[in-house]
């Protein structure tokens, strides 16, 4: 790794002996990598416990409590099916988060305050998530508002964390580091989910209702997020991705210049059409991935008639297998390249959706089998997509480019939930809604095949890894 990178920059009081300096440099890098891994450990609790398992079915129930005789609710004067409120709210939150991520990413690159902004948004999201404890009765508007705030904060925080990746690993090591980060995330999210499953299953013995147990589980994700965010606060540097000497050159008038800088960044992206082509592929297929993840519990409860225990057990299977899946696909990428490995995972996603469409209701064992398939391809497809994109970013633009990338990542997809909600709105069937997502994987696969990754990396001036 280049010694001009901020991740390996040593203070002036470090040893001057080359061997000692290299050893200190390695320890500092591993310390920062661990802080970055724990950031995934902290925030994945939100995407897992809140978005994937508990909030979708619970908020849908709360919305149905507030629905009129025709089964509709009327937020902001609009008439929508109560069953579509959750996916519509996710889509709405992401539309707002797009602007928030772009502006914050530009501000971070301009000021060098990546860590401060990342952790600040993390705590806003954690507070909103903890506030979901007060979501009960027919207060679906409160639930929608908290979801919007938490999801925007989550999106911005994670986009800023991604900007650290180019500075944490050399080009040939990036797939492994990215995969390990995802593995930590699934481990942390799964551990909290196990605790929440125990709480939900034992709610009668604890003398609380199932609704109260769900609200405690939702709030626990916020507390977990806040607690473990302390580690990246202590271990990550303020600035991600570029050399400190360059960091001080652009810190003047950050607020006044961030909008102008954002405009220049968006115009500058047109100079890298191959990077944009990769982004188009990723935004398409990953929107499908995220919609499957975020709507799976809703599909399982409403269409397949599964209880909350079965849903949580299925998500635990996903979490457990996703740890191994992320590491396994990372190893496969070492031999066959990240692009080929991602394309193979997309074929797996198409098969998974097709099986989900024909899956019989009221038979949890089939849903568990589907969860196993999702887990094997989930972590790896996302980790490798992230590391692959990190090679396609011009130096010094990490947060800005990853803010665009984060438009479709964990918890921030919007096209998929919108299509899912519309399909249910029109047909009244969640099976039709789930099969409608096939289009995202087919189009994403077709576009990714056309991306010449090696030429795209060379076009932005980055070193090309040995294996792509």
N, C-alpha and C positions, 0 to 999 in steps of 0.2 A: 504494500500500500504506500501511496505517495506520502512523504513526510510533510507536504504542504497542506494536507487535509487537516481540518480542525479537530477531527477525532483523535489524531495522533500527535497533535501539537503539545509539546512539553513546556512547563514553566521554566523560567531561567535558572531556578535553583536545582534542577534535575542533574544527575551525575553526568560528567562530561566524558567519562570512559565509554567507548562505543558499546561494549558488551553490557555494562551496567545501564546505559541509556536505553538500549534495546529491551532489556529486561523490564525496566520501569515503564517503558512505552507499552509493552505487552500487557503488563498488569493494569495500566490505566485503561487500555482498550477493553480488556475483559471486564473491568469494573463498569464501564459505560454500557457494554453489551448486556450485562446482567440487569442494569437499570432499565434498559430498553425492553428486555424480555418481561420484566415485572410490570412495565406499563401495559403490555398486552394482558398479563395475568389480572391486572386491576380492572381494565375497562371491558373485557370480554364478559364479565358478570352481567353487564347491562344488556348486551346483545343476546346472551343466553337466557338468563332468568327472566328478563323483562320482555324483550321483543320476541324471542323464540317460543317461550313456554307459557308464562302466566298472563301477560297483559292482553294478548289477542283474545283468547276465550273470555277472560274476565271482563274486559272493557266491552266486548260484544254483549255479554249478559247485562251489564249496567246500561248499555244503550237500549237493549230490549225492554228493560224496566221503564225506560222513559218514552218508549215508542207509543204511537197512537194505535187505533184499532186496525189500521192497515199495515202495521209493522214498520212504520217510517218514523225517523226522527228529523228534527228541523233545525240543525245548526246554522246560524246566520241567515235564517229564513229559507234555507234550501231543504228540499224534501229528498231524503235518501233512505235506502233500506238500512235498518239497524245493523244487519249483518255486514254491510259495506263500510260502516263508519271507521273501523280500525284501519283497513288498508288505505282508505281515502286520507285518513289523518297522517299516516306514514308518508304518503306521496306529498301531501301539503308541506309537511315539515322538511322534506328533502328539497323541495323547490326553494324554500327560504334559505336552507343551509348552503345551497350552491353559491349564492352571493356572499354569505358569511364566510365560507371557506376561501373563496377567491380573494376577498378583501383582507382577511386575516393572514393568509399565506403570503400575500404581497407585503403586508406590514411586517411580518416576521422576517422575510428575506431582507427587507429594507433596514430594519432596526437591529437585527441579530438577536431578538428576544424570543426565540423559538420556545424555549423551556417555560418562560413566564406565561406566555400566551397558551401553550399547551396545557399546563397545569391549572391555569385560571379557568379555562373552559371546562376542564375535567371536573373541577369543584362545582361549577354552576350545574353541570349535568348530574353530579352526584346529589346535590341538594334537591333538584327537581325530582329525581328518582326516589329519594327518601320521602318526599312529599306525597308519593303515590299511596302511602299508608292511609291517607284521608279520603281515598276514592272508594265510596260505597253508595248504596241505594241506587238513585237514578242520576248521579252526578257525572254523567258521561262527558259533559263539557269541561269539567275540571280535569278528567282523565285525558281528554284530547289536548288540553292546554299544556299539561305537564309533559305529555309525550312529545309535543312539538318542541318545547324548550330543551328537554333532555336529549332528544335526537339531534337537534342542531348542535348543541354543545359537544355531544359525543363525536359527531362528524368532524367538527373543526379540530378537536383535540387529537383525534386519530390521524387526520391528514397531516398535522404538524409532527406527529411522532414518526410517520413514514419518511419525512424529510431527513431523518437521522441516518437512514439505512446506507446511503452512499459513503458516509464517513465512518461507518462501523465495520466495513468489510471490504477487502480487495475484490476486484471484479469476479475472479474465479471462486471466491468464497461466499458471494452474496446469496446464492440460492440456499446454501446451508444455514446461514445466519437468519435469513427471512423465514425459512421453514421452522427453525428452532423457536423463533418468536411466536409463530402461530401455534406451535406445540405448547409453549408456556401458556398462551391464551386459553386454549382448550382445556388444559389441565386446571387452571384457576377457575374458569367458568364451570367446569364439571365438578370441582370440589365443593363450590358453593351450592351447586344444584343438588348434590347429594344431601347436604345439610338441609336444604329447603324441602327436598322430598321427605326426609325424616320428619320434619316439622309438619308438613301437610298430612302425611299419613297418621301422625299421632295427635292431630288437632283435637280429637274427642277427649283423649286422655289428658290433654292440657286444658280442657275446658273452654276452648274457643271454637267458633264456627269455621266452616271451610272458607267463607269469604274473608274473615279476619286473618286466617292462616295465609291466604293468597296475598293480602295486603302487607303482612309481615315479610313475606318472601320478596315482594317488590321492593320494600324499603331496605331490606338487607343488601340488595344489589348496590344501592346508593352508598350505604355505609362501607361496604367492601371496597368499592371504587375509590372512595375518599381515603380510606386507610392506606391502601397499597400504593396510591399515587405519591405518597411520601418518598418512596424509594427512588423513582426517576427524578424527583425534585432534588434529591441529594447526590445522585450519581451522573446525571447527564449535564453536559455543558450548556450554556445559554444558547449558543449558536450551533446550528446543524449544517453540515455539508461542505463548507468552504473554509479557506484559510483565514485566520484571524486578521492578517494584514489586509485582506480584502473586506473584512467585516466592518472595519472602521471607516471605510470610504463612502458608505452610503447611509449613515445614520442621521444626517441632518434633516430636519423638518419631516419626520416620518408620517405624521397624520396628514399634512398638507399634500405630500407627494404620493401617498399610497394609491390613490385613485388614478393618478396619471401613470404611475408605474404599472398598475394593473392593466390599463389600456395598452401600454407598450408591450407588456407580456403577452396579452391576447393577440396583438398584431404580430408579435415576434413568433408565435407558435406557427403561423402560416409559413414561416421559413423552413419548418421541419415537417413536411407533409407525411413522412413515413412514421414519425412519432404520433401524429394525429390519426393516421390509419390504424396504428396499434390501439390507440385510445378508443377509437370507434368500435373496434372488435371487443375490447375489454368491457366498455360501458354496456354493450349489448348482452354478451353472454353472462357477465357477472350480475347484471340486473336480474336475469333469470335465476341465477344461483341464490341471490339474496332474497328474492321473493319466495322461492321454495322454502328457504330456511325460516323466514318470518311468518309465513302463512301455514306452515306444516301443522302446527297445533290447532289452528282454526279448522283446517281441513279434517284433521283427525277427530276433533270433537263434534263438528257440525255435520260432516258427511259420513264419516265412518262410525260415529256413535261411540267413541272411546272415552273413558273417564280420565280425570286429571292424572291419576296415578300411572295409567298406561302411557299417557303423553310424556310425562316427566321421565319415566323409565326409558322411553324411546330416545329422548333427547340425551339422556346420560350415555346411551349406546353410541350416539353420534359423537359426543364429546370424547369418549374413550377411544373410539376408533380413529377419530380425526387426529389425535396426537400421533399415533403410529402412521396414519395415512400421510400426514404432512412430512414426517421424516422419511417414509418410504419413497414417496414421489420425489423428494429432494435427492435421494440416492439414485433413483432412476434417471433423474435429470442430469446427473454427473456423467452418465453413460450415453444417453440418447439426446440430451439437450433439453432446455426448459420448454422451448416452443413445441416440440413433438410431444412432450409429456403433458402439457396443457391440452393440446388437441386430443390426445387419448382420453383425458379426463372428461372432456366435453361429450365424447361419445358415451361415456359412462353416465353422464347426467341425462342424456336423451333416453337411454334405456330405463333409468330410474323413474323418470316422469311417466313413461309409457306404462310401467308396472303399477305406479301409483294410481293411474287412471282406472285400471281394471281391478284394483284391489277390492276384495269383498269387505263389507261393513261388519262391525261387531266381532272382528277376529284380530286381536292384538298381535298375535304371532306374526302375521303378515306385515303389519306396520313395523314391527321390530326388524324384520328382514329388510324392509325398505330403509330403515334408519341405519342399518349396517352398511348398505350400499352408499348412502349419502356420506357417512363418516369416512369411508375409504377414499373418496374423491374430493371431499370438501376442503380440507386444510391444504392439501397439496396444490390444488388448482389455484387457490387464492395466494398462497405463499409464493409460488413460482411466478404468477402473474405480477406480483409486486416487485420481486427481484428483477424480473425481465424489464419492467418499466423503468427501474432505477438506472439502467444503462442508457436509456433513451432521453435523459434529461440534461440540458446544458448546465454546466457547472455554475453554481450560484443561484439557480432558479428552483431548487429542490422543493421548497414549501409551496411555491406557486403552482408548479406542475402537479405535485401530489394533491393539491387542493382540487384540481380538475379531475384527477384520477379518482379521488375519494367520492366524487359524485355518485359512483356506483360501487360501494363496498359495504362492509358489514353495517347493516342498519340504515344505509343511506340510499338504497335503490328507490326509484320513484316510478319509472315506466312500468315495471313488472307489477307492483301493487295496484297501479292504476288500471292496467289491463285486467288483472285478476278481479278487482272490484267491479269493473264494467261488465265483465263476462258473467259474474254472479248477478249483477243488477238486471241484465237482460234475460238470462236463462233461469235464474233461481237455483242453479246447480253448481256446487263447488267442484264437481268432476269436470264440468265444462271449463270452469275457471282455471283448474290446475293444468289441463291439457293445452290451454291457450298459451302457456308459457313456453311451449316447444319452439315457437318462432324465434325467441331470443337466443337459444342455443344453436339453432340451425344457421341463422344469420351471422352470429358471432364466430362460429367455426369457419364459415365461408370467407369472412373478412380476414381472420387471423391467418389463414392459409396463404393469403396474398401478401402478407407483410414480410419483406426481406430484412430480417432482424439485424444481420451483420452490417448491411449497408446503412440501416437506420442508426446504428451505434456510431459508425464512422462519420455520419453526417452531422452529429452533434459534437464531434471532437473527443469522444471518450475512448479509452482503451477497450479493445474487443476481447471478451473472455475466450479461453481456449475452446470451450464447449458451449454451443448455443442450441 
